């Protein structure tokens, strides 16, 4: 069943949409600008709200689409983080990594205070590349496109969207 999308006004707190039987949908997804919210029981239906062509794809096509979504959002999030940093504090190698132009295998240790955004899958344990480590106060932020739910949860963690699980609510509570 496709997600139900409703327009919202930024800063408003609309009541979550209920199903015809009076229960809440399992998930509520709020777009970063709070212009709309989507409700669904399945994470795939919410990913389809981010990429409308997603639902019609094969399993392999949807996996490729999640990686594509992750790559695009990685670039946006990294650019936002880089905009708030002082480029003079970074080595040329770090700047290549922050701009996404470095060979992923070359990143083994992250030491700068500007967080590095990477995509799960290429690195251990799932991938072949050694997983880079961050030396405090450095931080590596991960986007996980392995499944619909892991993609949404990692984007929530990074602040790219808001994902709330409503399943524990019942029709007689709000």
Backbone bond lengths (Angstrom), bond angles and torsions (degrees), N, CA, C in turn:
res aa  C-N    CA-C-N  psi(-1)  N-CA   C-N-CA  omega(-1)  CA-C   N-CA-C  phi
1 X - - - 1.453 - - 1.520 108.88 -
2 X 1.318 118.15 128.56 1.470 119.75 -179.40 1.524 111.58 -63.90
3 X 1.310 114.34 160.05 1.467 120.43 177.84 1.524 109.52 -69.52
4 X 1.298 115.04 156.97 1.460 122.38 174.12 1.524 106.49 -102.15
5 X 1.335 116.49 121.91 1.466 120.85 -179.09 1.518 109.15 -109.10
6 X 1.323 115.59 135.32 1.463 120.62 176.29 1.522 108.93 -128.86
7 X 1.312 115.11 142.16 1.468 120.14 175.74 1.518 108.44 -76.36
8 X 1.318 115.41 145.13 1.458 120.18 177.42 1.516 109.30 -133.79
9 X 1.287 114.78 167.44 1.463 120.68 174.14 1.513 107.28 -103.57
10 X 1.321 117.61 134.15 1.463 119.47 178.65 1.527 111.52 -51.62
11 X 1.327 114.24 133.12 1.447 120.13 178.33 1.519 114.18 88.20
12 X 1.334 117.07 -10.11 1.462 118.96 178.98 1.526 109.50 -80.43
13 X 1.303 117.04 163.65 1.464 122.02 178.70 1.523 108.53 -127.96
14 X 1.332 116.88 76.28 1.462 118.81 -177.34 1.532 111.78 -67.77
15 X 1.305 114.98 152.79 1.456 121.23 176.11 1.525 108.29 -71.82
16 X 1.321 118.96 131.91 1.469 120.20 178.86 1.534 111.83 -56.60
17 X 1.302 115.12 143.97 1.465 122.51 179.32 1.531 109.20 -70.48
18 X 1.318 115.71 142.33 1.466 120.94 177.23 1.524 110.06 -106.57
19 X 1.319 115.23 154.78 1.464 121.87 173.41 1.526 108.62 -75.61
20 X 1.325 116.48 166.65 1.472 119.11 179.40 1.533 113.57 -55.90
21 X 1.345 118.02 -27.85 1.471 119.70 179.81 1.532 112.84 -83.33
22 X 1.336 117.38 2.95 1.462 121.47 177.21 1.512 115.06 92.29
23 X 1.317 118.65 -8.67 1.461 121.42 179.29 1.523 110.01 -85.97
24 X 1.318 115.28 161.22 1.458 120.55 177.90 1.528 110.35 -82.73
25 X 1.324 115.06 153.49 1.459 119.68 169.52 1.525 106.94 -67.51
26 X 1.315 116.69 156.57 1.467 120.16 -177.14 1.531 111.88 -65.60
27 X 1.332 116.53 -40.87 1.462 120.64 -174.14 1.524 112.17 -123.47
28 X 1.336 114.30 148.15 1.457 122.82 169.40 1.521 106.63 -124.49
29 X 1.324 116.73 126.72 1.460 122.32 178.16 1.517 107.55 -114.17
30 X 1.329 116.23 128.07 1.465 120.91 178.31 1.518 108.44 -112.22
31 X 1.299 114.70 126.34 1.463 121.86 178.06 1.522 108.20 -64.94
32 X 1.346 118.35 145.68 1.473 121.16 -173.85 1.527 114.79 -53.15
33 X 1.306 118.64 -36.07 1.462 120.67 179.42 1.513 113.00 -84.47
34 X 1.330 116.92 1.93 1.469 123.55 179.79 1.524 111.28 57.91
35 X 1.355 116.62 35.50 1.463 120.83 177.50 1.524 111.56 -90.80
36 X 1.330 116.38 -21.09 1.463 120.88 176.65 1.520 110.73 -153.35
37 X 1.318 114.22 158.67 1.459 122.61 174.82 1.512 106.95 -130.36
38 X 1.330 115.22 150.43 1.465 120.41 177.73 1.519 108.47 -128.77
39 X 1.307 115.39 144.90 1.461 122.36 -178.36 1.519 108.93 -125.11
40 X 1.342 116.31 135.73 1.461 121.03 179.58 1.520 109.27 -162.04
41 X 1.312 115.12 160.98 1.460 120.91 174.76 1.526 111.61 -91.14
42 X 1.329 116.96 -23.24 1.465 121.54 -177.31 1.531 110.75 -115.33
43 X 1.334 116.97 133.70 1.466 119.92 178.79 1.530 113.33 -56.95
44 X 1.327 118.05 -34.31 1.473 120.78 -179.45 1.525 111.42 -58.70
45 X 1.330 116.48 -35.55 1.458 119.56 179.45 1.526 111.43 -67.35
46 X 1.328 117.00 -30.47 1.466 120.42 177.20 1.525 111.30 -76.72
47 X 1.333 117.01 -37.45 1.472 119.22 175.78 1.525 109.09 -61.41
48 X 1.339 116.87 -36.34 1.471 120.59 177.99 1.530 111.47 -64.63
49 X 1.323 118.14 -21.92 1.465 120.59 174.79 1.528 110.62 -73.47
50 X 1.327 116.76 -26.72 1.467 121.26 178.11 1.524 111.24 -82.15
51 X 1.336 116.13 -29.64 1.470 122.99 -179.74 1.525 107.36 -141.16
52 X 1.333 118.62 94.75 1.461 122.24 -172.14 1.539 115.27 -54.80
53 X 1.306 119.09 -28.20 1.463 123.05 179.96 1.524 112.23 -78.51
54 X 1.330 117.97 -7.01 1.462 123.29 -173.60 1.528 113.35 -61.30
55 X 1.316 117.82 -44.90 1.467 121.72 -173.54 1.527 112.98 -62.48
56 X 1.316 118.29 -28.58 1.463 121.34 -176.46 1.532 112.99 -82.39
57 X 1.311 118.57 -6.75 1.459 121.46 -175.59 1.521 113.84 -81.25
58 X 1.325 114.99 161.14 1.465 121.95 173.32 1.524 108.24 -72.84
59 X 1.326 116.76 172.92 1.474 119.90 177.85 1.524 110.07 -58.86
60 X 1.324 117.52 -43.61 1.473 120.91 178.94 1.524 110.69 -66.39
61 X 1.323 116.42 -38.75 1.461 120.38 178.56 1.518 111.89 -65.87
62 X 1.340 116.65 -38.80 1.464 119.91 178.31 1.529 110.84 -68.44
63 X 1.339 117.31 -37.60 1.472 120.12 177.26 1.530 109.82 -62.80
64 X 1.333 116.12 -43.87 1.474 120.09 177.95 1.530 110.27 -64.05
65 X 1.325 116.74 -37.74 1.466 120.41 179.48 1.522 110.97 -65.86
66 X 1.345 117.20 -40.59 1.474 119.48 177.96 1.524 110.43 -62.20
67 X 1.337 117.18 -41.39 1.470 119.96 177.44 1.528 110.34 -63.06
68 X 1.330 116.65 -40.11 1.462 120.74 179.39 1.538 110.65 -64.92
69 X 1.326 116.39 -44.45 1.470 120.55 176.76 1.526 109.31 -59.17
70 X 1.341 116.52 -45.14 1.469 121.06 -179.94 1.528 110.98 -61.40
71 X 1.323 117.57 -41.88 1.462 120.34 -179.55 1.525 111.45 -65.39
72 X 1.329 116.31 -43.61 1.468 119.14 179.31 1.518 111.10 -64.46
73 X 1.328 117.64 -45.32 1.460 120.25 -179.22 1.522 112.06 -70.30
74 X 1.334 117.53 -31.66 1.468 120.49 175.04 1.522 109.57 -59.28
75 X 1.330 115.97 -45.26 1.466 120.09 -179.10 1.532 111.18 -63.18
76 X 1.322 117.07 -42.30 1.467 121.08 179.87 1.529 110.88 -66.19
77 X 1.332 115.94 -49.14 1.469 119.41 -179.18 1.525 111.47 -62.72
78 X 1.341 116.61 -41.85 1.463 119.70 -179.76 1.518 110.75 -64.73
79 X 1.337 116.85 -40.08 1.466 120.03 178.59 1.530 110.75 -63.17
80 X 1.333 116.88 -39.44 1.464 119.74 177.94 1.527 110.88 -63.84
81 X 1.321 116.81 -43.31 1.473 120.15 178.92 1.528 110.83 -65.63
82 X 1.308 116.79 -39.92 1.465 121.36 -179.63 1.532 110.89 -66.57
83 X 1.334 116.44 -34.14 1.468 120.27 -179.77 1.523 111.71 -62.73
84 X 1.320 117.67 -25.87 1.461 121.41 -179.06 1.527 112.45 -98.00
85 X 1.323 116.91 13.63 1.460 119.54 179.24 1.522 109.87 -116.22
86 X 1.297 115.26 167.95 1.460 121.72 177.20 1.527 107.18 -99.31
87 X 1.318 116.49 110.72 1.468 121.28 -176.38 1.532 111.63 -57.67
88 X 1.317 118.04 -25.05 1.469 120.34 -179.31 1.527 111.69 -69.13
89 X 1.328 117.25 -16.74 1.464 121.01 -179.86 1.530 112.70 -82.59
90 X 1.328 117.36 -4.79 1.457 121.18 -175.36 1.518 111.58 -110.64
91 X 1.322 114.97 144.76 1.463 120.05 173.86 1.527 108.02 -73.82
92 X 1.324 117.81 163.40 1.471 119.20 176.30 1.538 111.89 -57.78
93 X 1.336 116.93 -36.78 1.466 120.11 178.93 1.523 111.03 -65.50
94 X 1.318 116.76 -40.55 1.465 120.70 178.07 1.528 110.59 -65.71
95 X 1.318 117.49 -39.80 1.468 120.39 178.13 1.523 110.74 -62.24
96 X 1.343 117.14 -40.22 1.472 119.60 176.58 1.521 110.61 -61.34
97 X 1.323 117.38 -42.03 1.462 121.22 179.00 1.528 110.61 -64.99
98 X 1.323 117.34 -43.71 1.458 121.60 -179.46 1.530 112.11 -66.04
99 X 1.313 116.34 -30.33 1.472 120.31 178.91 1.523 112.29 -89.04
100 X 1.334 116.85 -3.98 1.458 120.29 178.76 1.507 114.08 79.35
101 X 1.337 117.22 16.98 1.464 120.26 -178.08 1.525 112.49 -104.73
102 X 1.330 117.30 2.54 1.471 120.84 179.97 1.524 109.83 -86.66
103 X 1.310 115.90 150.73 1.458 121.60 171.48 1.523 106.77 -64.75
104 X 1.352 118.55 122.26 1.469 119.90 -177.93 1.526 113.42 -55.61
105 X 1.325 117.87 -30.46 1.467 120.67 179.68 1.523 112.09 -69.33
106 X 1.335 116.64 -20.12 1.468 120.26 -178.36 1.525 112.24 -78.21
107 X 1.324 117.16 -15.01 1.465 120.59 -178.30 1.528 108.08 -91.24
108 X 1.317 115.98 104.74 1.471 119.64 -179.80 1.523 111.64 -114.51
109 X 1.344 116.23 -35.18 1.465 121.57 178.82 1.520 107.49 -134.30
110 X 1.347 116.41 133.35 1.460 120.79 178.43 1.519 108.25 -110.98
111 X 1.350 116.67 126.01 1.464 119.92 -172.37 1.524 114.43 -124.34
112 X 1.310 118.77 -6.18 1.464 119.75 -177.01 1.532 110.48 -90.92
113 X 1.332 116.45 155.87 1.464 120.77 -176.93 1.521 113.25 -71.79
114 X 1.324 118.62 -20.35 1.461 119.90 176.38 1.522 108.37 -73.22
115 X 1.339 117.79 120.89 1.465 118.84 -178.72 1.526 112.20 -61.31
116 X 1.309 115.45 145.91 1.458 123.01 176.83 1.524 107.56 -103.39
117 X 1.333 116.84 129.24 1.462 121.75 179.32 1.524 107.91 -101.30
118 X 1.338 115.69 123.36 1.463 121.46 179.52 1.528 110.14 -127.39
119 X 1.322 115.12 164.28 1.460 121.56 -179.64 1.514 109.77 -108.93
120 X 1.328 115.15 125.86 1.468 120.68 175.85 1.528 109.12 -60.35
121 X 1.295 116.44 156.09 1.461 121.11 174.78 1.515 112.57 118.72
122 X 1.314 117.09 -44.12 1.461 120.00 179.36 1.523 111.11 -82.25
123 X 1.321 115.78 -22.46 1.464 121.66 -174.84 1.531 111.09 -102.00
124 X 1.330 115.48 157.07 1.468 121.60 178.40 1.524 108.71 -57.56
125 X 1.288 120.17 147.68 1.458 126.92 7.85 1.524 114.06 -86.21
126 X 1.338 119.52 -16.73 1.469 120.48 -176.93 1.520 112.48 -77.55
127 X 1.327 117.13 -34.11 1.456 120.77 -175.37 1.511 113.01 -106.52
128 X 1.321 114.64 -174.88 1.459 121.42 -175.21 1.530 113.66 -90.57
129 X 1.319 116.98 -21.25 1.467 119.40 -176.70 1.526 110.84 -79.82
130 X 1.338 117.33 144.87 1.476 118.79 174.70 1.526 109.52 -64.65
131 X 1.307 115.32 140.91 1.466 121.13 -178.55 1.530 109.32 -73.87
132 X 1.340 118.03 123.74 1.461 119.58 178.57 1.527 111.02 -68.47
133 X 1.303 115.37 155.10 1.459 120.85 178.33 1.528 108.58 -118.73
134 X 1.319 114.61 151.53 1.459 120.89 178.23 1.521 108.89 -107.17
135 X 1.329 115.73 129.21 1.463 120.51 175.29 1.526 107.48 -92.09
136 X 1.335 117.75 119.51 1.473 120.47 -177.81 1.522 111.42 -51.65
137 X 1.314 116.50 139.44 1.457 129.05 10.75 1.524 114.40 -88.26
138 X 1.306 118.06 9.73 1.466 121.07 179.91 1.520 110.40 -62.54
139 X 1.335 114.95 156.52 1.456 120.08 -178.31 1.522 109.57 -144.27
140 X 1.328 115.91 139.70 1.460 122.11 173.00 1.524 106.69 -112.89
141 X 1.322 115.89 126.47 1.462 122.45 179.30 1.529 107.94 -106.09
142 X 1.323 116.04 136.21 1.463 120.74 -173.45 1.527 112.18 -115.07
143 X 1.338 115.79 138.27 1.462 122.94 169.24 1.517 105.71 -107.93
144 X 1.329 116.60 128.16 1.465 121.26 -175.35 1.529 110.88 -113.57
145 X 1.345 118.25 99.67 1.460 120.70 -179.64 1.532 114.25 -89.83
146 X 1.332 118.35 16.92 1.468 121.01 -175.84 1.521 112.53 -61.65
147 X 1.328 116.92 -35.24 1.464 120.60 179.31 1.525 108.11 -143.66
148 X 1.331 114.97 168.26 1.464 119.02 178.24 1.527 110.62 -58.77
149 X 1.325 116.00 -47.86 1.458 119.94 -176.75 1.526 112.08 -67.10
150 X 1.337 117.70 -41.11 1.473 119.09 -179.88 1.529 111.18 -66.25
151 X 1.334 117.14 -34.66 1.462 119.89 176.66 1.527 110.05 -63.86
152 X 1.336 116.45 -49.94 1.462 119.97 -178.93 1.523 111.84 -62.69
153 X 1.326 117.08 -42.63 1.473 119.94 -178.76 1.530 111.26 -66.23
154 X 1.340 118.02 -39.10 1.463 119.18 179.31 1.525 110.84 -69.22
155 X 1.334 117.67 -36.67 1.464 120.09 177.17 1.531 110.91 -68.29
156 X 1.318 116.43 -33.68 1.476 120.29 174.59 1.529 109.62 -63.57
157 X 1.321 116.51 -46.97 1.471 120.98 -179.59 1.533 111.04 -58.25
158 X 1.333 115.99 -37.34 1.461 120.18 -178.60 1.527 112.72 -82.74
159 X 1.315 117.63 -4.35 1.456 120.67 179.24 1.515 114.51 82.26
160 X 1.328 117.47 12.96 1.460 120.91 -179.24 1.528 111.84 -78.84
161 X 1.323 116.97 -18.51 1.454 123.81 175.99 1.519 107.58 -162.11
162 X 1.316 115.90 170.72 1.463 120.27 177.50 1.520 107.38 -115.57
163 X 1.315 116.52 124.54 1.457 122.55 178.38 1.515 107.77 -119.80
164 X 1.324 115.87 122.57 1.457 120.35 178.43 1.507 108.71 -122.80
165 X 1.324 115.55 136.90 1.459 120.20 176.20 1.521 108.00 -94.40
166 X 1.332 114.98 121.25 1.458 120.95 -175.93 1.523 112.21 -104.14
167 X 1.310 118.55 -1.08 1.464 122.55 -171.13 1.510 113.51 -56.43
168 X 1.338 117.62 -31.70 1.461 118.68 -176.16 1.531 112.28 -73.41
169 X 1.323 117.82 -13.89 1.461 120.94 177.57 1.533 109.25 -76.16
170 X 1.281 117.92 148.98 1.467 121.68 176.49 1.505 109.63 -118.58
171 X 1.306 116.51 170.95 1.464 121.42 -176.60 1.522 112.23 -63.03
172 X 1.340 119.05 -27.09 1.457 120.37 -178.38 1.520 113.38 -92.34
173 X 1.360 118.33 -0.83 1.462 121.73 175.43 1.506 108.82 -118.56
174 X 1.328 117.66 153.28 1.458 118.91 173.71 1.490 110.34 -140.38
